[in-house]
Amino acid sequence: MADLIVHGGVVIPMDPARRIIDDGAVAMTGDRVVAVGPTEEILAAHEAPRRIDAARKLVLPGLIDVHAHAGHGLIKSMGANTPGAWEELCGRVYTTGSTPEFWRAEAELAALERLRFGVTCGVSLLGGGDTIMRSDDPVHAAAHCEGVLAVGVRDVVAIGPTRPPHPRTYADWEGETRHDKQIDFETQLATSAQVVKDWHKTHGERISVALLTPVLRNEHLDELGPALLEEAMEQTRRVRQLSRDSGTIFTQDGHWRGSIQRAQEMGILGPDALLSHCIDISEAEIALCAETDTKIAHNPSAIASVMGRCPATELMDAGVTVALGSDATAPDRSSDMFRHMQQCMHYHRTHFRDPDILPPGQVLAMATIDAARALGMEQEIGSLESGKKADLLLLDLARPHLYPLNMPAYRAVCFANGNDVHSVIVNGEVVLENRRAVKIDETAVLETAQLECERMIARNDAADLLGMPEDFFGPARQGEGMENE
């Protein structure tokens, strides 16, 4: 006896055999998959009070986004009219210009976006840039987690201290009154530990926690000086030890310019380490990742991937797990993992001038089972197999750009977009049905997000960052590049 059966669709379980079941079914009991196979066999072996007809639909494991930023959803595109303004705004909003209500509203909006795109699990760094985390008080992470839970997707909230010098100025708000406070490293570390205690693997394991520290690159010696750099390295080691003691993933944002070699010297690499971006890394650093089983979050749509190239194909050839991230939702990209799969293929094919590089099935693995492996969750999610969590999506193939009904796996990766997602199940619960969220009022989410965005703009005196860039319509060649994201 099952609780729910999805049947009659093309099922791609992403299991070790990489089966494609043309008329397939998935049976679920509670929050677990109990059987995957041909529809005739599954319906003969299992009864269920509810069945979902997946005719003309593709059934996939829920997609997984291994790198994105909480907070970005309410400031996306802002500052596009002023060079450097986006990064400066992140620094203000995520320390002195946000409230728990901001984090709750943004979490609901971002989670709803993920849900509508079939992303059932995602990493959310609680802040932006490679150092600005909202780690002064656990209340902000709690607001984020509560917002995600209201929508019904799975989330890995990443939190940790900022880079020295400390203390850093944060602020709480009482109405329109700002109350500054000085936050040192020890407070940030204690906040991070409390978030782990309160939220890690809670609510049916729909909420997990990852710990992070800012990447330390060679230029930070000049920026910080020898004493502060050594202090930063010791702080990194302490956070890394906390991640090992607590059984959480350790992640870092922005590896570049020899930083993986420095990470190895600090002893922070390993199977539970997830390094993001990793552009222009050396062959020696690729070997270090392989030797230590360190995982890589590749974000092909990020600005960092314009500034340099993550050698994802070379890393995979070396045996490294490489998973796909959106780096969403700002300044210029969404959480649509179908878009990022397509971008990933073209990014590396253009580099090698070879259209056969990175086949579609490999990219799909980067957003499903390999992403689960990168998060240490491959025994629970990432594929549709008996005993694993029942996280899946139904992709509507009855769309002009996906017809005719043949080669559905190829169509899903190369032609689909997130708006083709019809229904989503997380933990055995239908949370998106016929493109509508089940657990939350979508209109209310949008209205609250708009209100909190307007409050954030007023709080940070940032209305000037909403203007249209003068160069929006050209010329084609302009700009001097960016150093961040």
DOGU-109151 format. One line per field, with one value per residue (C-alpha): residue number from 1; residue in one letter; x, y, z. Coordinates in nm, 4 decimals, padded with zeros to 6 digits. Layout:
num = [NUM, ...]
residu = [A, ...]
X = [X, ...]
Y = [Y, ...]
Z = [Z, ...]
This chain:
num = [1, 2, 3, 4, 5, 6, 7, 8, 9, 10, 11, 12, 13, 14, 15, 16, 17, 18, 19, 20, 21, 22, 23, 24, 25, 26, 27, 28, 29, 30, 31, 32, 33, 34, 35, 36, 37, 38, 39, 40, 41, 42, 43, 44, 45, 46, 47, 48, 49, 50, 51, 52, 53, 54, 55, 56, 57, 58, 59, 60, 61, 62, 63, 64, 65, 66, 67, 68, 69, 70, 71, 72, 73, 74, 75, 76, 77, 78, 79, 80, 81, 82, 83, 84, 85, 86, 87, 88, 89, 90, 91, 92, 93, 94, 95, 96, 97, 98, 99, 100, 101, 102, 103, 104, 105, 106, 107, 108, 109, 110, 111, 112, 113, 114, 115, 116, 117, 118, 119, 120, 121, 122, 123, 124, 125, 126, 127, 128, 129, 130, 131, 132, 133, 134, 135, 136, 137, 138, 139, 140, 141, 142, 143, 144, 145, 146, 147, 148, 149, 150, 151, 152, 153, 154, 155, 156, 157, 158, 159, 160, 161, 162, 163, 164, 165, 166, 167, 168, 169, 170, 171, 172, 173, 174, 175, 176, 177, 178, 179, 180, 181, 182, 183, 184, 185, 186, 187, 188, 189, 190, 191, 192, 193, 194, 195, 196, 197, 198, 199, 200, 201, 202, 203, 204, 205, 206, 207, 208, 209, 210, 211, 212, 213, 214, 215, 216, 217, 218, 219, 220, 221, 222, 223, 224, 225, 226, 227, 228, 229, 230, 231, 232, 233, 234, 235, 236, 237, 238, 239, 240, 241, 242, 243, 244, 245, 246, 247, 248, 249, 250, 251, 252, 253, 254, 255, 256, 257, 258, 259, 260, 261, 262, 263, 264, 265, 266, 267, 268, 269, 270, 271, 272, 273, 274, 275, 276, 277, 278, 279, 280, 281, 282, 283, 284, 285, 286, 287, 288, 289, 290, 291, 292, 293, 294, 295, 296, 297, 298, 299, 300, 301, 302, 303, 304, 305, 306, 307, 308, 309, 310, 311, 312, 313, 314, 315, 316, 317, 318, 319, 320, 321, 322, 323, 324, 325, 326, 327, 328, 329, 330, 331, 332, 333, 334, 335, 336, 337, 338, 339, 340, 341, 342, 343, 344, 345, 346, 347, 348, 349, 350, 351, 352, 353, 354, 355, 356, 357, 358, 359, 360, 361, 362, 363, 364, 365, 366, 367, 368, 369, 370, 371, 372, 373, 374, 375, 376, 377, 378, 379, 380, 381, 382, 383, 384, 385, 386, 387, 388, 389, 390, 391, 392, 393, 394, 395, 396, 397, 398, 399, 400, 401, 402, 403, 404, 405, 406, 407, 408, 409, 410, 411, 412, 413, 414, 415, 416, 417, 418, 419, 420, 421, 422, 423, 424, 425, 426, 427, 428, 429, 430, 431, 432, 433, 434, 435, 436, 437, 438, 439, 440, 441, 442, 443, 444, 445, 446, 447, 448, 449, 450, 451, 452, 453, 454, 455, 456, 457, 458, 459, 460, 461, 462, 463, 464, 465, 466, 467, 468, 469, 470, 471, 472, 473, 474, 475, 476, 477, 478, 479, 480, 481, 482, 483, 484, 485]
residu = [M, A, D, L, I, V, H, G, G, V, V, I, P, M, D, P, A, R, R, I, I, D, D, G, A, V, A, M, T, G, D, R, V, V, A, V, G, P, T, E, E, I, L, A, A, H, E, A, P, R, R, I, D, A, A, R, K, L, V, L, P, G, L, I, D, V, H, A, H, A, G, H, G, L, I, K, S, M, G, A, N, T, P, G, A, W, E, E, L, C, G, R, V, Y, T, T, G, S, T, P, E, F, W, R, A, E, A, E, L, A, A, L, E, R, L, R, F, G, V, T, C, G, V, S, L, L, G, G, G, D, T, I, M, R, S, D, D, P, V, H, A, A, A, H, C, E, G, V, L, A, V, G, V, R, D, V, V, A, I, G, P, T, R, P, P, H, P, R, T, Y, A, D, W, E, G, E, T, R, H, D, K, Q, I, D, F, E, T, Q, L, A, T, S, A, Q, V, V, K, D, W, H, K, T, H, G, E, R, I, S, V, A, L, L, T, P, V, L, R, N, E, H, L, D, E, L, G, P, A, L, L, E, E, A, M, E, Q, T, R, R, V, R, Q, L, S, R, D, S, G, T, I, F, T, Q, D, G, H, W, R, G, S, I, Q, R, A, Q, E, M, G, I, L, G, P, D, A, L, L, S, H, C, I, D, I, S, E, A, E, I, A, L, C, A, E, T, D, T, K, I, A, H, N, P, S, A, I, A, S, V, M, G, R, C, P, A, T, E, L, M, D, A, G, V, T, V, A, L, G, S, D, A, T, A, P, D, R, S, S, D, M, F, R, H, M, Q, Q, C, M, H, Y, H, R, T, H, F, R, D, P, D, I, L, P, P, G, Q, V, L, A, M, A, T, I, D, A, A, R, A, L, G, M, E, Q, E, I, G, S, L, E, S, G, K, K, A, D, L, L, L, L, D, L, A, R, P, H, L, Y, P, L, N, M, P, A, Y, R, A, V, C, F, A, N, G, N, D, V, H, S, V, I, V, N, G, E, V, V, L, E, N, R, R, A, V, K, I, D, E, T, A, V, L, E, T, A, Q, L, E, C, E, R, M, I, A, R, N, D, A, A, D, L, L, G, M, P, E, D, F, F, G, P, A, R, Q, G, E, G, M, E, N, E]
X = [00.0000, 00.1392, 00.0138, 00.0729, 00.1579, 00.2693, 00.2154, 00.2077, 00.4970, 00.8481, 01.0532, 01.4243, 01.5238, 01.8953, 01.9722, 02.3085, 02.1726, 02.0596, 01.7311, 01.4709, 01.1291, 00.8968, 00.5737, 00.6902, 00.5595, 00.6858, 00.5149, 00.5572, 00.4747, 00.5122, 00.8201, 00.9912, 00.9951, 00.8970, 00.9099, 01.0099, 00.9378, 00.7003, 00.3493, 00.1897, 00.4190, 00.3887, 00.0089, -00.0187, 00.1998, 00.0791, -00.2528, -00.2762, -00.5558, -00.4177, -00.2795, -00.1372, -00.1587, 00.1726, 00.0738, 00.2693, 00.4944, 00.8521, 00.9163, 01.2546, 01.4187, 01.3774, 01.6530, 01.9218, 02.0970, 02.4244, 02.5045, 02.2753, 02.2312, 01.9514, 01.8686, 01.9393, 01.5769, 01.4744, 01.7661, 01.8086, 01.9126, 01.9576, 02.2664, 02.2985, 02.3191, 02.6325, 02.9566, 03.0258, 02.6914, 02.5536, 02.8349, 02.8157, 02.4407, 02.4871, 02.7339, 02.4847, 02.1654, 02.3095, 02.4658, 02.2902, 01.9915, 01.7766, 01.5262, 01.3935, 01.0859, 01.3114, 01.4736, 01.1386, 00.9826, 01.2872, 01.3000, 00.9368, 00.9913, 01.3107, 01.1634, 00.8532, 01.0739, 01.2639, 00.9429, 00.7934, 01.1173, 01.1257, 01.4180, 01.3343, 01.6607, 01.8987, 02.1877, 02.1205, 02.4139, 02.2691, 02.4067, 02.6052, 02.9478, 03.2128, 03.2207, 02.8978, 02.6859, 02.4002, 02.5677, 02.5119, 02.1939, 02.0226, 01.6894, 01.7697, 01.8501, 01.5352, 01.3262, 01.4818, 01.4152, 01.0556, 00.9976, 01.1340, 00.9233, 00.6094, 00.6628, 00.7612, 01.0964, 01.4204, 01.6955, 02.0562, 02.1131, 02.4813, 02.6104, 02.9436, 03.1658, 03.2884, 03.6501, 03.8607, 03.8962, 03.6520, 03.4338, 03.1973, 02.9030, 02.5587, 02.2242, 01.8811, 01.5747, 01.2863, 01.0426, 01.2444, 01.5070, 01.8418, 02.0391, 02.4013, 02.6012, 02.9568, 02.9854, 03.3103, 03.4197, 03.3245, 02.9666, 02.9456, 03.0826, 02.8373, 02.5508, 02.6514, 02.6737, 02.3287, 02.1800, 02.3276, 02.1782, 01.8365, 01.7921, 02.0280, 01.8364, 01.5034, 01.1468, 01.1807, 01.5336, 01.3869, 01.6171, 01.9908, 02.2757, 02.6154, 02.8986, 03.1146, 03.4054, 03.5293, 03.7876, 04.1426, 04.3305, 04.6833, 04.5720, 04.4376, 04.7945, 04.8182, 04.4637, 04.4799, 04.8494, 05.0334, 04.8810, 04.5168, 04.5696, 04.7028, 04.4048, 04.1702, 04.3361, 04.2963, 03.9315, 03.8808, 04.0278, 03.7927, 03.4837, 03.6034, 03.6429, 03.2906, 03.1615, 03.3371, 03.2171, 02.8568, 02.8426, 02.7610, 02.8867, 03.1624, 03.1355, 03.3220, 03.2282, 03.4767, 03.7803, 04.0298, 04.3951, 04.5595, 04.3047, 04.2577, 04.6270, 04.5962, 04.2857, 04.4837, 04.7586, 04.4945, 04.3620, 04.0068, 03.9589, 03.7817, 03.4763, 03.2452, 03.3887, 03.2065, 03.4045, 03.2192, 03.3225, 03.6821, 03.7768, 04.1203, 04.2462, 04.5678, 04.6253, 04.7823, 04.4662, 04.2529, 04.4690, 04.4228, 04.0454, 04.0623, 04.2981, 04.0834, 03.7444, 03.6564, 03.3374, 03.2948, 02.9959, 03.0091, 02.8074, 02.8300, 02.5832, 02.7628, 02.9708, 03.2653, 03.2397, 03.2798, 03.5917, 03.7487, 03.6675, 03.5888, 03.7522, 03.4494, 03.5165, 03.8794, 03.7743, 03.5227, 03.7823, 04.0038, 03.7259, 03.6025, 03.2309, 03.1150, 02.7615, 02.5612, 02.4738, 02.2735, 02.4453, 02.0946, 01.8910, 02.0940, 02.2284, 02.1308, 02.0066, 01.7184, 01.6990, 01.5952, 01.8279, 01.7226, 01.8731, 02.1910, 02.2201, 02.2019, 02.4445, 02.6856, 02.6947, 02.7452, 03.0023, 03.2390, 03.1614, 03.2522, 03.5765, 03.6818, 03.5082, 03.3565, 02.9766, 03.0188, 03.1717, 02.9594, 02.6637, 02.3152, 02.2885, 02.6046, 02.4707, 02.1445, 02.3482, 02.5206, 02.1790, 02.0506, 02.2535, 02.5946, 02.4486, 02.3142, 02.6593, 02.8154, 02.5868, 02.6482, 02.2843, 02.3200, 02.1679, 01.8545, 01.7896, 01.9131, 01.7608, 01.4339, 01.5168, 01.3428, 01.4154, 01.5151, 01.3206, 01.0255, 01.1400, 01.0378, 00.9017, 00.6648, 00.7719, 00.4907, 00.5910, 00.2710, 00.4389, 00.5304, 00.9022, 00.9049, 00.7002, 00.6883, 00.6834, 01.0158, 01.3641, 01.2152, 01.5389, 01.7179, 01.4266, 01.4289, 01.7910, 01.8265, 01.4824, 01.2919, 01.2774, 01.1579, 00.8134, 00.7503, 00.7373, 00.3812, 00.3900, 00.6406, 00.6526, 00.8835, 00.9059, 00.6130, 00.3919, 00.2505, 00.3674, 00.3118, 00.0115, -00.0708, 00.1761, 00.0228, 00.1795, -00.0233, 00.1007, 00.1178, -00.0756, 00.1410, -00.0212, 00.0475, 00.4120, 00.4518, 00.2767, 00.4836, 00.8033, 00.7148, 00.6424, 00.9662, 01.1649, 01.0242, 01.1002, 01.4554, 01.5047, 01.3814, 01.5882, 01.9043, 01.8250, 01.8741, 01.6062, 01.8783, 01.9903, 01.6653, 01.7456, 01.7944, 02.1655, 02.2586, 02.4318, 02.1400, 02.0898, 02.4585, 02.7169, 02.8185, 03.1744, 03.2021, 03.3071, 03.6247, 03.5061, 03.4170, 03.6059, 03.3068, 03.0396]
Y = [00.0000, 00.3375, 00.6868, 00.8394, 00.7085, 00.9197, 00.7112, 00.7153, 00.9543, 00.9263, 00.8652, 00.9474, 00.8326, 00.9282, 00.5948, 00.4202, 00.2425, 00.5774, 00.4215, 00.6026, 00.4437, 00.5462, 00.4589, 00.4784, 00.5263, 00.6256, 00.4962, 00.6844, 00.6086, 00.8905, 01.0895, 00.8012, 00.6439, 00.2772, 00.1718, 00.3007, 00.1110, 00.0537, 00.1787, -00.1626, -00.3240, -00.0462, -00.0270, -00.4051, -00.4151, -00.1020, 00.0571, 00.4209, 00.6574, 00.9185, 00.8837, 01.1547, 01.0962, 01.2004, 01.1410, 01.3707, 01.4619, 01.3891, 01.2790, 01.3831, 01.4005, 01.7443, 01.9746, 02.0901, 02.4288, 02.4109, 02.7826, 03.0837, 03.3799, 03.4602, 03.8294, 03.8723, 03.8182, 04.1613, 04.3568, 04.1919, 04.4310, 04.7249, 04.9333, 04.8359, 05.2057, 05.2644, 05.0609, 04.8903, 04.9921, 04.6386, 04.5135, 04.8224, 04.7775, 04.4131, 04.5263, 04.7734, 04.5707, 04.2491, 04.4145, 04.7366, 04.7646, 04.4544, 04.3187, 03.9695, 04.0630, 04.1333, 03.7898, 03.6142, 03.7867, 03.7260, 03.3594, 03.3076, 03.4795, 03.2881, 02.9569, 03.0172, 03.0918, 02.7689, 02.5737, 02.7038, 02.6038, 02.2513, 02.3195, 02.1130, 02.1763, 02.4690, 02.6210, 02.9741, 03.1773, 03.4163, 03.7248, 03.8295, 03.8938, 03.6594, 03.7988, 03.9750, 03.7298, 03.8164, 03.6370, 03.8828, 03.7221, 03.3851, 03.5617, 03.6395, 03.2791, 03.1723, 03.4126, 03.2731, 02.9124, 02.9863, 03.1473, 02.8450, 02.6057, 02.8022, 02.7316, 02.3678, 02.3212, 02.1931, 02.4391, 02.4409, 02.7751, 02.8683, 03.1010, 03.2031, 03.4906, 03.7756, 03.8392, 04.0526, 04.3180, 04.2812, 04.4077, 04.4836, 04.7203, 04.5614, 04.7222, 04.6337, 04.8388, 04.9527, 05.1050, 05.3684, 05.3933, 05.2269, 05.0805, 05.0080, 04.7389, 04.6153, 04.2428, 04.0536, 03.7183, 03.5275, 03.6537, 03.5580, 03.2116, 03.1667, 03.2789, 03.0256, 02.7479, 02.8385, 02.8234, 02.4751, 02.3693, 02.5161, 02.4201, 02.1515, 01.8503, 01.9678, 01.9576, 01.6237, 01.7261, 01.9948, 02.2430, 02.1815, 02.4151, 02.4667, 02.6658, 02.9031, 03.1402, 03.3923, 03.2692, 03.3853, 03.4688, 03.5941, 03.9559, 03.9489, 03.9616, 04.3134, 04.4016, 04.2745, 04.2656, 03.9640, 03.9814, 04.0050, 03.7420, 03.5000, 03.5853, 03.5171, 03.1818, 03.0784, 03.1860, 02.9774, 02.6731, 02.7209, 02.7402, 02.4379, 02.2426, 02.3400, 02.2069, 01.8756, 01.8501, 01.9290, 01.7186, 02.0117, 02.0920, 02.3551, 02.5924, 02.8940, 03.1456, 03.2755, 03.0506, 03.2055, 03.3067, 03.0224, 03.0104, 02.6321, 02.5823, 02.8099, 02.6197, 02.2968, 02.4556, 02.5512, 02.1946, 02.2819, 02.0677, 01.7331, 01.5293, 01.7623, 02.0810, 02.2579, 02.5278, 02.7720, 02.9320, 02.7968, 02.9952, 02.9804, 02.7167, 02.5324, 02.1676, 02.1275, 02.2621, 02.0253, 01.7419, 01.8653, 01.8582, 01.5040, 01.3819, 01.5265, 01.4482, 01.8165, 01.9109, 02.2011, 02.4314, 02.5490, 02.8616, 02.9081, 03.1988, 03.4031, 03.7098, 03.5249, 03.2824, 03.5760, 03.6923, 03.3460, 02.9854, 02.7060, 02.3982, 02.1837, 01.9275, 01.8869, 01.8541, 01.5822, 01.4018, 01.4015, 01.2379, 01.5477, 01.5883, 01.9069, 02.0288, 02.3108, 02.6366, 02.9390, 03.2054, 03.3543, 03.5547, 03.8602, 04.0771, 03.9310, 03.5725, 03.3609, 03.0258, 02.8448, 02.5439, 02.4461, 02.7749, 02.7031, 02.3506, 02.4926, 02.7704, 02.5144, 02.3140, 02.6162, 02.7694, 02.4745, 02.3880, 02.7426, 02.7188, 02.3993, 02.4869, 02.1403, 02.0806, 01.7309, 01.8444, 01.7897, 01.5778, 01.6643, 01.3679, 01.4712, 01.8222, 01.6785, 01.4765, 01.7985, 01.9350, 01.6136, 01.3208, 01.4903, 01.7953, 01.5705, 01.4142, 01.7600, 01.8275, 01.4894, 01.4000, 01.1390, 00.8689, 01.0810, 01.2902, 01.3457, 01.0343, 00.8441, 00.5158, 00.3003, 00.4234, 00.7761, 01.0940, 01.1498, 01.4717, 01.4959, 01.7200, 01.6725, 01.8565, 01.9358, 01.8102, 01.9366, 02.2607, 02.3784, 02.3984, 02.0449, 01.8728, 01.6284, 01.3589, 01.1939, 01.2154, 01.3588, 01.3452, 01.5521, 01.7963, 01.8416, 01.9501, 02.1375, 02.2906, 02.3138, 02.6057, 02.6349, 02.7531, 02.4092, 02.2567, 02.1410, 01.9863, 01.9272, 01.6816, 01.7288, 01.4747, 01.2915, 01.6010, 01.7747, 02.1346, 02.2570, 02.1347, 02.2481, 02.5371, 02.6686, 02.6540, 02.4411, 02.5509, 02.9280, 03.2135, 03.3216, 03.6645, 03.7296, 03.6288, 03.8769, 04.1587, 04.1082, 04.0924, 04.4216, 04.5860, 04.4661, 04.5686, 04.9203, 04.9340, 04.8158, 05.0833, 05.3546, 05.2189, 05.2271, 05.5465, 05.3424, 05.4741, 05.6168, 05.2597, 05.1816, 05.3933, 05.2622, 05.2460, 05.5061, 05.2362, 04.9898, 05.0037, 05.0105, 05.0527, 04.6874, 04.7283, 04.9041, 04.8624, 04.7599, 04.4342, 04.3458, 04.1812, 04.0245, 03.7682]
Z = [00.0000, -00.1035, -00.0234, -00.3654, -00.7119, -01.0063, -01.3196, -01.6967, -01.7509, -01.8864, -01.5720, -01.5567, -01.2072, -01.2368, -01.0725, -01.1287, -01.4383, -01.5832, -01.6904, -01.8955, -01.8378, -02.1205, -01.9384, -01.5809, -01.2310, -00.8877, -00.5730, -00.2449, 00.1161, 00.3650, 00.2701, 00.0865, -00.2568, -00.2316, -00.5965, -00.9403, -01.2599, -01.5503, -01.4807, -01.5307, -01.2734, -01.0153, -01.0348, -01.0096, -00.6989, -00.5180, -00.4357, -00.3294, -00.2255, -00.4609, -00.8108, -01.0346, -01.4091, -01.5645, -01.9269, -02.1602, -01.8702, -01.7746, -01.4161, -01.2778, -00.9374, -00.7877, -00.9106, -00.6672, -00.6658, -00.4726, -00.4619, -00.4229, -00.1903, 00.0516, 00.0423, -00.3268, -00.4242, -00.2950, -00.4412, -00.7794, -01.0582, -00.8201, -00.8785, -01.2424, -01.3262, -01.1152, -01.1323, -00.7999, -00.6491, -00.6370, -00.4131, -00.1921, -00.1506, -00.0502, 00.2130, 00.3580, 00.3398, 00.4787, 00.7837, 00.8809, 00.6482, 00.6948, 00.9448, 01.0214, 00.8178, 00.5184, 00.5485, 00.5890, 00.2880, 00.0708, 00.1725, 00.0759, -00.2587, -00.3393, -00.2259, -00.4360, -00.7363, -00.6771, -00.6342, -00.9585, -01.1361, -00.9900, -00.7573, -00.4510, -00.2641, -00.2666, -00.0784, 00.0470, 00.1758, 00.4337, 00.2639, -00.0386, -00.1737, -00.0426, 00.3114, 00.4140, 00.6141, 00.8511, 01.1421, 01.4271, 01.5638, 01.4970, 01.4477, 01.0834, 00.9931, 01.1765, 00.9701, 00.6529, 00.7517, 00.8497, 00.5113, 00.3267, 00.5340, 00.4538, 00.0838, 00.1259, -00.0467, 00.1006, 00.1998, 00.3165, 00.4872, 00.4985, 00.7682, 00.9132, 01.0238, 00.8079, 00.7119, 00.9515, 01.0728, 01.3603, 01.5146, 01.2285, 01.2505, 01.2291, 01.3077, 01.4383, 01.3530, 01.5702, 01.3260, 01.1424, 01.4167, 01.3604, 01.6503, 01.5622, 01.7374, 01.7126, 01.6433, 01.6941, 01.5549, 01.8696, 01.8477, 01.4826, 01.5579, 01.8457, 01.6221, 01.3582, 01.6174, 01.7490, 01.3999, 01.3589, 01.6925, 01.6171, 01.2529, 01.1202, 00.9883, 01.1258, 00.9910, 00.8168, 00.7157, 00.4928, 00.6656, 00.6932, 00.7798, 00.6189, 00.7725, 00.5757, 00.5976, 00.3405, 00.0918, 00.1615, -00.1562, -00.2045, -00.2412, 00.1123, 00.2406, 00.0983, 00.1998, 00.5579, 00.6388, 00.7851, 01.1347, 01.0254, 00.7566, 01.0163, 01.2377, 00.9461, 00.8817, 01.2450, 01.2399, 00.9260, 01.1001, 01.3955, 01.1759, 00.9806, 01.3036, 01.4043, 01.0723, 01.1300, 01.4889, 01.3921, 01.0763, 00.8505, 00.5030, 00.4897, 00.1958, 00.0600, -00.2072, -00.4620, -00.5033, -00.7434, -00.7692, -00.5783, -00.2989, -00.3160, -00.2484, 00.0550, 00.1665, 00.1576, 00.3658, 00.6241, 00.6314, 00.5316, 00.2192, 00.2346, 00.1276, 00.3215, 00.1684, -00.1156, -00.2959, -00.5182, -00.8492, -00.8602, -01.1686, -01.3307, -01.0885, -01.1655, -01.2528, -00.9097, -00.7469, -00.9546, -00.8240, -00.4655, -00.5067, -00.6423, -00.3693, -00.0901, -00.2511, -00.2205, -00.4053, -00.6490, -00.7033, -01.0646, -01.1463, -01.5242, -01.5337, -01.2666, -01.3428, -01.1878, -01.4795, -01.7156, -01.5324, -01.5459, -01.6264, -01.3859, -01.5443, -01.4652, -01.7366, -01.6329, -01.2693, -01.3569, -01.5683, -01.2584, -01.0565, -00.8721, -00.7998, -00.9735, -00.9098, -01.0610, -00.8889, -00.9995, -00.7868, -00.7974, -00.7849, -00.8568, -01.0025, -01.3392, -01.3146, -01.1887, -01.0111, -01.3292, -01.3258, -01.6778, -01.7929, -01.6004, -01.7412, -02.0924, -02.0057, -01.8631, -02.1849, -02.4089, -02.1731, -02.1982, -02.5598, -02.6572, -02.4610, -02.6384, -02.9678, -02.9511, -02.9524, -02.8088, -02.4789, -02.1682, -02.2888, -02.1640, -01.9288, -01.7481, -01.6959, -01.5647, -01.3144, -01.2045, -01.1029, -00.9425, -00.8101, -00.8259, -00.6538, -00.3800, -00.3477, -00.3194, -00.0224, 00.1408, 00.0719, -00.2025, 00.0184, 00.0596, -00.2511, -00.6063, -00.7643, -00.7581, -00.5875, -00.3296, 00.0220, -00.0759, -00.0086, -00.2386, -00.4071, -00.7716, -01.0429, -01.3341, -01.6487, -01.8916, -02.2362, -02.4009, -02.5012, -02.8526, -02.7794, -02.6342, -02.9068, -03.0781, -02.8096, -02.8714, -02.7185, -02.3959, -02.1967, -02.4583, -02.4728, -02.0962, -02.0790, -02.4072, -02.4654, -02.1369, -01.8977, -01.5418, -01.6473, -01.7975, -01.4483, -01.3845, -01.0361, -00.7569, -00.4684, -00.1681, 00.1133, -00.0417, -00.0209, -00.3278, -00.2907, -00.6477, -00.8454, -01.1962, -01.1570, -00.8350, -00.4900, -00.2514, 00.0917, 00.0509, -00.1105, -00.4033, -00.4288, -00.0609, -00.1092, -00.3934, -00.2092, 00.1059, -00.0984, -00.2674, 00.0673, 00.2283, -00.0779, -00.0568, 00.3141, 00.2483, -00.0170, 00.2207, 00.5100, 00.2979, 00.1041, -00.2115, -00.4475, -00.6711, -00.7489, -00.9318, -01.2356, -01.5861, -01.6765, -01.9372, -02.1403, -02.1244, -02.5020, -02.5930, -02.7281, -02.7507, -02.6190, -02.2860, -01.9243, -01.7533, -01.5924, -01.2367, -00.9549, -00.7802, -00.8598]
